[in-house]
Amino acid sequence: MAKFYENLQKSLTSYEDRPKAIITEQTFSESAYLIRGKDRRRSAWYYILIPANKFADLKVLQSDTKIDIPNFGRLIEYLDNRDEIKPMSGWGINPPKIIQTWIAEHYDSASIDENISLIYEKDDIRLCTMQRAIPEQKLGFFLCYYRKQHFYYIKFYDDSESSLGYRAGIKNFDRIIVLNGVNIEQDTIDQLLRRFNVDRHLPVQMLVCSPATYAHYRSNEKLLHSDLPTVQHLKPVYATSMSDFNRDTPEISVDNESFYAVQWENGSIVSTVPQSAIFKSSEFTSLNDICFIETEGQYRKGQIIFQGICTTLEKLPNELFFYLFTFIDIQYLYSAFWGLNSRLNNIIQSCKNLSLTVDEKINPLLMKLYAPYVNRLIIQISIDCDFSQFPNLHTLILCYRNLNYLAQIQSKIIPNLTHLSFLLGSKFTPPRQLICDVFSNKFPSLRHIKFGHIYESTCNLWTISPFLRFVSILSCKRMTVLAILASCPNLHHLQLRVLYKKNNTVLLSPPLNHSLRRFILWSDYAELTYNDIDNLLSYTPNIEYLYLQTVYSMSFIDLADNLINRLHHLSQFNCYIKEMLTNHDRIGNLNCIHRIHPCFNRIQCIEENDKFRIFATK
């Protein structure tokens, strides 16, 4: 009879009685719990919110024990479709299916347990690093998401103490802030899982913190990030077997004669390190692996580019020296290796791609000795430097404004110049004569130029520079871009940054059909209108890659549609567009943009409010 009554009660749950809104809000330390029992000799059920510190007390109760619900938690209440507040309880053994589904959709498991303290004493933020032996290896935990407060946290499997995650310093219920250098707090669960599942052969580095620390930072509106001084940089761990759990710590043998050549992340410097410095088991280490390496008491990420065994420097092959020396600044290379023996001297003299950075550590007297072997020159300070002493110079990068340096940039002094870059800020304008020389083929070997501003008055003096392939300029003059395209018929890549606008910033004439393939056009503050953009693209219809950054007061979806109609060869598009339209004036959404052309599929709306929305590629 009781079973019949329960089934009848489930079927008679009317629309008016169904939950419409939450009344009893959950905290992250509570879980929704179903209690079944007897009330006045009738079967009854109740949904209550139980704090984590009451879980154990409730579980030990006998089945016939009388309980007072307020002693264990809070009875869940909801607003029904009559707008009446009702308790989440009823007669029968089990709640109606619609009630069970509603609870599952609106309440999460507690994101702590009875062992976790929420009393904040000091920061507990850890940068934890793990290296799998094989890509399929598990880390020993699973990811959880707390919907109410939008954060991710860790829960370990039962057998966790031998897992990679536990050994790396991650704790149960830790909040996840950063994964492999990317803040994941705004990720969807699919995005986060995708981050975990790609590049599984690479090290996994996670910034995590305790629940108390996370709550403290959230309540004080402070950001959690890896550069905080209180972050603990824990020693990386690595798997020594293909098992998901290392139940025994094996003895690791280290061969003192083994070494690796490592190219450091985000740089061109190469170092040699012993096997013992690599945080990856030698059994699973191969060329081109990316892993963490201990150096000078710190842990840095690098790629293994050579593996060898030797007892003396002389046993290294010439090919390795040629390769490694291209990553070492010649002033350090000369100090370390010149004069050790004739073989090393000959190798240095035979290297074709040696770099020199002129900084505070430079010795001008020694510089004259190795200047003939310099291929790439980077100048960061002002010293007496004669460019004619670098007969093999192909690349010149100026990071310091000096009139003497600028005066020496002549084809008769640097005849083999292929790359010229000025990293001197947005207000720098090169000498007029140098601008004319560059765009009049006075440097016949020059292929790559990064200028500052360009004097418009020099454009009518240019001739043809048929070998230039890359040009980067800052401009607000209306004729500059057209003059560059006309002067460089074989230009492949153009970068144009508009700092501020004047009338007809990019209004070009006469007509031109240029073969340009890559175009980067951006403005940080000045708005580029549709006419500005379209006038430029009308002269470069063969573009295959386009990057566009600007404030835009019209519909972005209309702009995207016009771009495809204008550029029939476009295959890759990147952007950062701030569309200055209110909600009422906007046209279309992200799906509409993606349907226009496959090259728009990577566009995301990364920020949106009542006044604007920002579209960017990721």
C-alpha positions as CSV (number, residue, x, y, z in Angstrom):
1,M,0.0,0.0,0.0
2,A,2.8,2.4,0.9
3,K,4.5,1.6,-2.5
4,F,1.3,2.3,-4.3
5,Y,0.8,5.6,-2.5
6,E,4.4,6.7,-3.4
7,N,3.9,6.0,-7.1
8,L,0.6,7.9,-7.0
9,Q,2.3,10.8,-5.3
10,K,5.0,11.0,-7.9
11,S,2.4,11.0,-10.7
12,L,0.3,13.7,-9.1
13,T,3.1,16.3,-8.7
14,S,1.3,19.2,-10.4
15,Y,2.9,22.0,-12.3
16,E,2.0,24.5,-9.6
17,D,3.8,22.4,-7.0
18,R,7.0,22.1,-8.9
19,P,10.1,24.1,-7.9
20,K,10.6,27.4,-9.7
21,A,13.4,29.1,-7.7
22,I,15.8,28.4,-4.9
23,I,15.1,29.8,-1.5
24,T,17.7,28.0,0.5
25,E,21.1,29.0,-0.9
26,Q,24.0,26.6,-0.6
27,T,27.5,27.4,0.6
28,F,30.5,25.6,-0.7
29,S,30.9,23.7,2.6
30,E,27.5,22.1,2.4
31,S,26.0,19.2,0.4
32,A,22.4,18.4,-0.4
33,Y,21.5,15.2,1.5
34,L,18.4,13.0,1.2
35,I,17.1,11.7,4.5
36,R,14.4,8.9,4.5
37,G,12.5,8.0,7.6
38,K,9.1,7.9,9.4
39,D,7.0,10.9,10.4
40,R,4.0,10.0,12.5
41,R,4.3,6.4,11.3
42,R,4.3,7.4,7.6
43,S,7.3,7.1,5.3
44,A,8.7,10.5,4.6
45,W,11.7,12.1,2.9
46,Y,13.6,15.4,3.4
47,Y,16.3,17.2,1.4
48,I,18.6,19.1,3.8
49,L,21.9,21.0,3.4
50,I,24.5,19.4,5.7
51,P,27.9,21.1,6.5
52,A,31.0,19.0,5.8
53,N,31.8,18.8,9.5
54,K,28.5,17.0,10.2
55,F,28.9,14.3,7.5
56,A,30.5,11.8,9.8
57,D,28.0,12.4,12.6
58,L,25.1,11.7,10.3
59,K,26.6,8.5,8.8
60,V,27.1,6.8,12.2
61,L,23.4,7.1,13.2
62,Q,21.4,3.9,13.3
63,S,18.4,3.4,11.0
64,D,15.9,3.7,13.8
65,T,17.4,6.8,15.4
66,K,15.3,9.9,15.9
67,I,17.0,13.1,14.6
68,D,16.3,16.8,14.9
69,I,17.1,18.2,11.4
70,P,18.3,21.6,12.7
71,N,21.1,19.8,14.6
72,F,22.5,18.5,11.4
73,G,21.7,21.1,8.7
74,R,19.1,23.2,7.0
75,L,15.9,22.0,5.4
76,I,15.9,23.1,1.8
77,E,13.1,25.4,0.8
78,Y,12.0,26.4,-2.7
79,L,9.5,28.7,-4.4
80,D,6.8,26.8,-6.4
81,N,4.9,28.0,-9.4
82,R,2.2,29.5,-7.1
83,D,5.0,31.7,-5.7
84,E,4.6,30.0,-2.4
85,I,7.6,28.9,-0.3
86,K,7.6,25.1,0.3
87,P,9.9,22.7,2.2
88,M,11.7,20.2,0.0
89,S,10.0,17.2,1.7
90,G,7.2,14.8,1.1
91,W,5.5,11.5,1.9
92,G,6.9,8.2,0.5
93,I,10.2,6.5,0.3
94,N,11.7,8.4,-2.6
95,P,11.1,11.9,-3.9
96,P,9.4,12.4,-7.3
97,K,11.9,12.1,-10.2
98,I,11.3,15.8,-11.1
99,I,12.4,16.8,-7.5
100,Q,15.5,14.6,-7.7
101,T,16.4,16.1,-11.1
102,W,15.9,19.7,-9.8
103,I,18.1,19.1,-6.8
104,A,20.9,17.7,-9.0
105,E,20.7,20.7,-11.3
106,H,20.8,23.3,-8.5
107,Y,22.9,21.9,-5.8
108,D,26.5,20.6,-5.8
109,S,28.5,18.4,-3.5
110,A,30.5,20.2,-0.8
111,S,33.9,21.4,-2.1
112,I,35.5,20.6,1.3
113,D,35.3,17.7,3.8
114,E,35.6,17.5,7.6
115,N,39.4,17.6,7.4
116,I,39.5,21.0,5.7
117,S,39.8,24.2,7.8
118,L,38.4,27.4,6.5
119,I,40.2,29.6,9.0
120,Y,42.7,31.8,7.0
121,E,46.1,32.1,8.8
122,K,48.5,32.7,5.9
123,D,48.6,32.2,2.1
124,D,48.8,28.5,1.0
125,I,49.5,28.9,-2.7
126,R,51.5,26.2,-4.5
127,L,53.0,25.9,-8.0
128,C,53.1,22.1,-8.6
129,T,54.7,20.4,-11.5
130,M,54.3,16.8,-12.7
131,Q,55.9,14.9,-15.6
132,R,54.2,11.8,-16.9
133,A,56.3,8.8,-18.1
134,I,53.8,8.2,-20.9
135,P,50.9,10.4,-22.2
136,E,48.2,8.0,-21.0
137,Q,49.3,8.1,-17.4
138,K,46.8,9.5,-14.9
139,L,47.7,12.1,-12.3
140,G,45.6,10.5,-9.5
141,F,42.8,13.1,-9.2
142,F,39.6,14.2,-10.9
143,L,38.3,17.7,-11.6
144,C,35.2,19.2,-9.9
145,Y,33.3,22.4,-10.6
146,Y,31.3,24.4,-8.0
147,R,28.7,26.1,-10.0
148,K,27.4,28.7,-7.4
149,Q,30.8,30.4,-7.0
150,H,32.3,29.4,-10.3
151,F,35.6,27.7,-9.3
152,Y,37.3,24.4,-10.0
153,Y,38.8,22.1,-7.4
154,I,40.6,18.8,-7.0
155,K,39.4,15.5,-5.5
156,F,41.8,12.6,-5.2
157,Y,41.0,9.0,-5.8
158,D,41.1,6.8,-2.7
159,D,44.6,5.4,-3.5
160,S,46.2,8.8,-3.9
161,E,49.4,9.1,-1.8
162,S,51.5,7.4,-4.5
163,S,50.0,9.4,-7.4
164,L,51.9,12.1,-9.3
165,G,49.5,14.8,-8.2
166,Y,49.8,14.0,-4.5
167,R,53.7,13.7,-4.7
168,A,53.8,17.1,-6.5
169,G,52.2,18.8,-3.5
170,I,48.5,19.1,-4.6
171,K,46.0,18.5,-1.7
172,N,42.5,17.3,-1.6
173,F,40.0,20.1,-2.4
174,D,42.7,22.5,-3.6
175,R,41.3,25.3,-5.8
176,I,42.7,25.4,-9.3
177,I,43.9,28.8,-10.5
178,V,46.3,28.3,-13.4
179,L,47.1,25.3,-15.7
180,N,50.3,25.4,-17.7
181,G,50.6,29.2,-17.5
182,V,46.9,29.9,-18.4
183,N,44.3,31.2,-15.8
184,I,41.4,28.7,-16.1
185,E,39.0,30.4,-13.6
186,Q,36.7,31.5,-16.5
187,D,37.0,28.3,-18.5
188,T,34.0,26.1,-19.2
189,I,34.4,22.5,-18.0
190,D,34.8,21.4,-21.7
191,Q,37.6,24.0,-22.1
192,L,39.4,22.9,-19.0
193,L,39.2,19.2,-19.9
194,R,40.5,20.1,-23.3
195,R,43.5,21.8,-21.8
196,F,44.2,18.7,-19.7
197,N,43.9,16.3,-22.7
198,V,46.1,18.1,-25.2
199,D,49.9,17.8,-25.2
200,R,49.8,15.1,-22.6
201,H,53.5,14.4,-23.2
202,L,54.4,17.8,-21.8
203,P,54.9,18.6,-18.1
204,V,51.7,19.6,-16.2
205,Q,52.1,22.7,-14.0
206,M,49.3,23.8,-11.8
207,L,48.9,26.8,-9.5
208,V,46.6,25.7,-6.7
209,C,45.6,27.1,-3.3
210,S,43.8,25.9,-0.2
211,P,40.0,26.6,0.2
212,A,40.8,29.1,3.1
213,T,43.2,31.0,0.9
214,Y,40.8,31.1,-2.0
215,A,38.0,32.3,0.1
216,H,40.3,35.0,1.6
217,Y,41.3,36.3,-1.8
218,R,37.8,36.2,-3.2
219,S,36.3,38.1,-0.2
220,N,39.0,40.8,-0.5
221,E,38.6,41.0,-4.3
222,K,42.3,40.2,-4.8
223,L,43.7,38.2,-7.7
224,L,45.5,35.0,-7.4
225,H,48.5,34.5,-9.8
226,S,51.9,32.8,-10.1
227,D,53.9,36.0,-9.5
228,L,52.7,36.5,-5.9
229,P,55.6,36.5,-3.5
230,T,53.9,34.0,-1.3
231,V,53.7,31.3,-4.0
232,Q,55.6,28.1,-3.0
233,H,57.5,26.8,-6.0
234,L,57.6,23.1,-5.2
235,K,60.1,20.7,-6.6
236,P,58.8,19.0,-9.8
237,V,58.1,15.3,-9.6
238,Y,58.2,12.7,-12.4
239,A,57.0,9.2,-12.9
240,T,59.6,6.4,-12.8
241,S,57.2,3.8,-14.3
242,M,54.2,3.6,-16.6
243,S,51.9,2.8,-13.6
244,D,49.4,5.4,-12.5
245,F,50.6,5.0,-8.9
246,N,54.3,4.6,-7.7
247,R,53.8,2.3,-4.8
248,D,57.5,1.8,-4.3
249,T,60.2,4.5,-4.9
250,P,62.7,2.9,-7.2
251,E,66.4,3.6,-6.9
252,I,67.4,5.9,-9.7
253,S,70.9,5.5,-11.1
254,V,72.6,8.6,-12.5
255,D,75.4,8.3,-15.0
256,N,77.8,11.2,-14.4
257,E,79.1,11.0,-18.0
258,S,75.6,11.6,-19.5
259,F,74.6,15.1,-20.5
260,Y,71.8,16.9,-22.3
261,A,71.9,20.0,-24.4
262,V,68.8,22.1,-23.5
263,Q,67.2,25.1,-25.2
264,W,65.4,27.1,-22.7
265,E,61.8,28.1,-23.1
266,N,61.1,31.7,-24.4
267,G,64.7,32.2,-25.4
268,S,67.5,31.1,-27.7
269,I,70.0,30.2,-25.0
270,V,71.3,26.6,-24.9
271,S,72.9,25.0,-21.9
272,T,74.3,21.6,-21.2
273,V,73.0,19.9,-18.1
274,P,73.7,16.5,-16.4
275,Q,71.1,13.8,-16.4
276,S,70.4,14.3,-12.7
277,A,69.1,17.9,-13.4
278,I,66.3,16.6,-15.7
279,F,62.9,16.0,-14.0
280,K,62.1,13.0,-16.2
281,S,63.1,9.5,-15.9
282,S,66.1,8.7,-18.2
283,E,64.2,5.6,-19.4
284,F,61.5,7.8,-20.9
285,T,63.5,10.8,-22.0
286,S,64.0,11.4,-25.7
287,L,65.2,14.1,-28.1
288,N,62.8,17.1,-28.4
289,D,61.2,16.3,-25.1
290,I,60.1,19.4,-23.1
291,C,60.6,19.0,-19.4
292,F,61.6,20.9,-16.3
293,I,65.3,21.2,-15.4
294,E,66.9,22.3,-12.2
295,T,69.5,25.0,-12.7
296,E,71.0,27.3,-10.0
297,G,68.3,26.3,-7.5
298,Q,65.4,27.1,-9.8
299,Y,63.2,25.0,-12.1
300,R,63.0,26.0,-15.7
301,K,61.3,24.5,-18.7
302,G,63.4,23.6,-21.7
303,Q,63.6,21.3,-24.7
304,I,66.2,18.6,-25.1
305,I,68.0,19.1,-28.4
306,F,71.0,16.8,-27.9
307,Q,71.8,13.8,-25.7
308,G,75.3,12.4,-25.4
309,I,77.9,10.7,-23.3
310,C,81.4,12.1,-23.0
311,T,84.3,12.4,-20.6
312,T,86.1,15.3,-22.3
313,L,85.0,18.3,-24.4
314,E,87.1,17.1,-27.3
315,K,84.8,14.1,-27.8
316,L,81.9,16.4,-28.9
317,P,81.4,16.4,-32.7
318,N,81.9,19.6,-34.7
319,E,78.2,19.7,-35.7
320,L,77.1,20.0,-32.1
321,F,79.5,23.0,-31.6
322,F,78.2,24.7,-34.7
323,Y,74.7,24.3,-33.5
324,L,75.2,25.3,-29.9
325,F,77.4,28.3,-30.7
326,T,74.6,29.9,-32.7
327,F,72.6,30.3,-29.4
328,I,75.5,31.8,-27.4
329,D,76.3,35.5,-27.5
330,I,79.7,35.9,-29.1
331,Q,81.2,38.0,-26.2
332,Y,80.5,35.0,-23.9
333,L,81.5,32.5,-26.5
334,Y,84.8,34.2,-27.1
335,S,85.6,34.5,-23.4
336,A,84.8,30.8,-22.7
337,F,86.2,29.0,-25.8
338,W,88.7,31.2,-27.7
339,G,92.2,30.1,-27.3
340,L,91.5,26.7,-25.7
341,N,92.8,24.9,-28.8
342,S,93.0,25.4,-32.6
343,R,90.0,23.2,-33.2
344,L,87.6,25.5,-31.2
345,N,89.2,28.6,-32.8
346,N,88.5,27.3,-36.3
347,I,84.9,26.4,-35.3
348,I,84.2,29.9,-34.0
349,Q,85.7,31.4,-37.2
350,S,83.6,29.2,-39.4
351,C,80.3,30.0,-37.7
352,K,78.1,32.1,-39.9
353,N,75.3,33.1,-37.5
354,L,76.9,34.5,-34.4
355,S,75.1,37.2,-32.4
356,L,76.5,40.1,-30.4
357,T,74.5,42.1,-27.9
358,V,76.2,45.4,-27.0
359,D,75.2,46.0,-23.4
360,E,76.8,47.1,-20.1
361,K,79.0,44.0,-20.0
362,I,80.6,44.6,-23.4
363,N,84.4,45.0,-23.5
364,P,85.1,47.4,-26.5
365,L,88.7,46.2,-26.8
366,L,87.7,42.5,-27.1
367,M,84.9,43.4,-29.4
368,K,87.4,44.4,-32.1
369,L,88.8,40.8,-32.0
370,Y,85.6,39.0,-32.7
371,A,83.7,41.6,-34.7
372,P,84.5,39.9,-38.1
373,Y,82.5,36.9,-37.0
374,V,79.3,38.8,-35.9
375,N,76.3,38.2,-38.1
376,R,73.6,39.7,-35.9
377,L,74.2,42.9,-33.9
378,I,71.9,44.2,-31.1
379,I,72.8,47.6,-29.6
380,Q,71.2,48.4,-26.2
381,I,73.6,51.2,-25.0
382,S,75.5,54.1,-26.3
383,I,79.2,53.4,-26.9
384,D,81.8,54.2,-29.6
385,C,80.9,51.6,-32.2
386,D,82.2,51.5,-35.8
387,F,79.8,49.4,-37.9
388,S,82.5,49.0,-40.6
389,Q,84.4,46.6,-38.3
390,F,81.5,44.0,-38.8
391,P,82.0,42.9,-42.4
392,N,79.8,39.9,-42.0
393,L,76.9,41.9,-40.5
394,H,73.4,40.9,-41.8
395,T,71.1,41.9,-39.0
396,L,71.1,45.2,-37.1
397,I,68.7,45.9,-34.2
398,L,68.9,49.3,-32.6
399,C,67.4,49.6,-29.1
400,Y,69.2,52.9,-28.2
401,R,68.8,56.2,-30.1
402,N,72.2,57.5,-31.1
403,L,72.9,59.9,-34.0
404,N,76.2,58.2,-34.7
405,Y,74.6,54.9,-35.1
406,L,71.9,56.3,-37.5
407,A,74.6,58.1,-39.6
408,Q,76.4,54.8,-40.2
409,I,73.5,52.9,-41.6
410,Q,74.7,53.2,-45.2
411,S,75.1,50.6,-47.9
412,K,78.8,51.3,-48.3
413,I,79.3,50.6,-44.5
414,I,76.9,47.7,-44.1
415,P,76.7,46.3,-47.7
416,N,75.2,42.9,-46.7
417,L,72.4,44.1,-44.5
418,T,69.3,41.9,-44.7
419,H,67.4,42.8,-41.6
420,L,67.1,46.3,-40.0
421,S,64.9,47.0,-36.9
422,F,64.4,50.1,-34.8
423,L,63.1,49.3,-31.4
424,L,63.0,53.0,-30.2
425,G,59.4,53.7,-29.3
426,S,56.4,55.1,-31.1
427,K,57.8,58.7,-31.4
428,F,61.0,57.7,-33.3
429,T,61.3,58.8,-36.9
430,P,64.3,57.6,-39.0
431,P,66.4,60.1,-41.0
432,R,64.8,61.2,-44.3
433,Q,67.8,60.0,-46.3
434,L,67.7,56.5,-44.7
435,I,64.0,56.2,-45.6
436,C,64.7,57.2,-49.2
437,D,67.7,54.7,-49.4
438,V,65.6,51.8,-48.0
439,F,62.7,52.3,-50.5
440,S,65.0,53.1,-53.4
441,N,67.0,49.8,-53.4
442,K,70.2,51.4,-52.0
443,F,70.4,48.3,-49.7
444,P,70.0,45.5,-52.4
445,S,70.3,42.7,-49.8
446,L,67.7,44.2,-47.4
447,R,64.6,41.9,-47.0
448,H,63.2,42.9,-43.6
449,I,62.7,46.5,-42.2
450,K,61.0,47.7,-39.0
451,F,60.7,51.5,-39.1
452,G,59.1,54.0,-36.8
453,H,57.2,57.0,-38.4
454,I,57.9,57.8,-42.0
455,Y,58.0,61.3,-43.4
456,E,55.3,61.5,-46.1
457,S,57.3,64.2,-47.9
458,T,59.9,61.6,-48.9
459,C,57.5,59.4,-50.7
460,N,57.8,61.1,-54.1
461,L,61.6,60.6,-53.9
462,W,61.4,56.8,-53.7
463,T,62.0,54.5,-56.7
464,I,61.7,50.7,-56.6
465,S,63.0,48.3,-53.9
466,P,62.1,44.9,-55.5
467,F,63.7,42.7,-52.8
468,L,61.9,44.0,-49.7
469,R,59.7,41.3,-48.3
470,F,58.7,42.6,-44.9
471,V,57.9,46.2,-43.8
472,S,56.6,47.4,-40.4
473,I,55.8,51.1,-39.9
474,L,53.9,53.5,-37.6
475,S,51.8,55.9,-39.7
476,C,48.9,58.3,-39.8
477,K,49.6,59.8,-43.2
478,R,47.2,59.0,-46.0
479,M,49.7,58.4,-48.8
480,T,52.4,56.4,-46.9
481,V,50.9,52.9,-47.3
482,L,50.3,53.4,-51.1
483,A,53.8,54.6,-51.6
484,I,55.2,51.6,-49.8
485,L,53.1,49.2,-51.9
486,A,54.2,51.0,-55.1
487,S,57.9,51.0,-54.1
488,C,57.9,47.3,-53.0
489,P,56.2,45.2,-55.7
490,N,57.3,41.9,-54.1
491,L,56.3,42.8,-50.6
492,H,54.9,39.7,-48.8
493,H,54.2,41.0,-45.3
494,L,53.1,44.5,-44.2
495,Q,52.5,45.7,-40.6
496,L,50.8,49.1,-40.2
497,R,50.1,50.6,-36.8
498,V,47.9,53.7,-36.7
499,L,48.7,55.8,-33.7
500,Y,46.2,58.6,-34.3
501,K,44.0,59.7,-37.1
502,K,44.0,62.6,-39.4
503,N,41.6,63.2,-42.2
504,N,41.8,60.5,-44.9
505,T,44.2,58.5,-42.9
506,V,44.2,55.6,-45.3
507,L,42.4,57.0,-48.3
508,L,44.5,55.8,-51.2
509,S,44.8,56.6,-54.9
510,P,45.5,55.8,-57.7
511,P,44.3,52.1,-58.0
512,L,46.8,49.3,-57.4
513,N,46.5,45.5,-57.3
514,H,49.4,44.4,-55.1
515,S,50.5,40.8,-54.5
516,L,50.8,41.3,-50.7
517,R,49.9,38.1,-48.8
518,R,50.1,39.0,-45.1
519,F,48.7,42.2,-43.6
520,I,48.7,43.3,-39.9
521,L,46.6,46.5,-39.3
522,W,46.1,47.8,-35.8
523,S,45.2,50.8,-33.8
524,D,45.1,51.0,-30.1
525,Y,43.0,54.1,-29.6
526,A,42.1,55.6,-33.0
527,E,39.0,54.1,-34.7
528,L,39.5,52.6,-38.1
529,T,36.2,53.0,-40.0
530,Y,34.9,50.6,-42.6
531,N,36.0,53.0,-45.3
532,D,39.5,53.2,-43.8
533,I,39.9,49.4,-43.8
534,D,38.2,48.8,-47.2
535,N,40.2,51.4,-49.0
536,L,43.4,49.7,-47.8
537,L,42.2,46.2,-48.8
538,S,41.0,47.4,-52.2
539,Y,44.7,47.7,-53.1
540,T,45.7,44.3,-51.6
541,P,43.1,41.8,-52.8
542,N,45.5,38.9,-52.7
543,I,45.8,38.8,-48.9
544,E,45.8,35.3,-47.3
545,Y,46.5,36.3,-43.7
546,L,44.9,39.4,-42.0
547,Y,45.2,40.6,-38.4
548,L,42.9,43.5,-37.5
549,Q,42.8,45.5,-34.2
550,T,40.7,48.6,-33.6
551,V,37.8,50.3,-31.9
552,Y,34.8,49.9,-34.3
553,S,31.5,51.8,-34.1
554,M,29.6,49.7,-36.6
555,S,28.5,46.1,-36.7
556,F,31.4,43.6,-36.6
557,I,29.4,41.0,-38.4
558,D,28.9,43.4,-41.4
559,L,32.6,44.0,-41.4
560,A,33.4,40.3,-41.4
561,D,31.0,39.7,-44.3
562,N,32.6,42.6,-46.3
563,L,36.1,41.2,-45.6
564,I,35.2,37.9,-47.3
565,N,33.6,39.7,-50.2
566,R,36.8,41.8,-50.6
567,L,39.5,39.2,-49.9
568,H,38.8,36.0,-51.9
569,H,42.1,34.3,-50.9
570,L,41.7,34.9,-47.2
571,S,42.5,31.7,-45.3
572,Q,43.5,33.0,-41.8
573,F,42.0,35.8,-39.8
574,N,43.0,37.1,-36.3
575,C,41.5,40.1,-34.6
576,Y,40.9,42.2,-31.5
577,I,37.8,44.3,-32.3
578,K,36.0,46.4,-29.7
579,E,32.5,46.8,-31.2
580,M,31.0,50.0,-29.7
581,L,27.4,49.2,-30.1
582,T,24.7,48.9,-27.3
583,N,22.6,45.8,-26.9
584,H,19.8,47.4,-28.8
585,D,21.9,48.2,-31.8
586,R,23.9,44.9,-32.2
587,I,23.4,42.6,-35.1
588,G,23.9,38.9,-34.9
589,N,25.9,36.7,-32.5
590,L,29.0,34.6,-32.5
591,N,27.4,31.7,-34.4
592,C,26.4,34.1,-37.2
593,I,30.1,35.2,-37.5
594,H,31.3,31.6,-37.5
595,R,28.9,30.7,-40.4
596,I,30.3,33.5,-42.7
597,H,33.6,31.7,-43.4
598,P,35.8,29.0,-41.8
599,C,38.6,31.5,-41.1
600,F,36.3,33.1,-38.5
601,N,35.8,29.9,-36.5
602,R,38.4,30.9,-33.9
603,I,36.8,34.2,-33.0
604,Q,35.4,34.4,-29.5
605,C,33.5,37.1,-27.7
606,I,35.8,37.6,-24.7
607,E,34.0,40.5,-23.0
608,E,30.5,41.9,-23.3
609,N,28.4,44.5,-21.5
610,D,25.7,47.0,-22.3
611,K,28.1,49.4,-24.0
612,F,30.4,47.2,-26.1
613,R,31.6,43.7,-26.8
614,I,35.1,42.5,-27.7
615,F,35.8,39.9,-30.4
616,A,39.2,38.3,-30.4
617,T,40.8,35.1,-31.7
618,K,42.3,32.6,-29.3
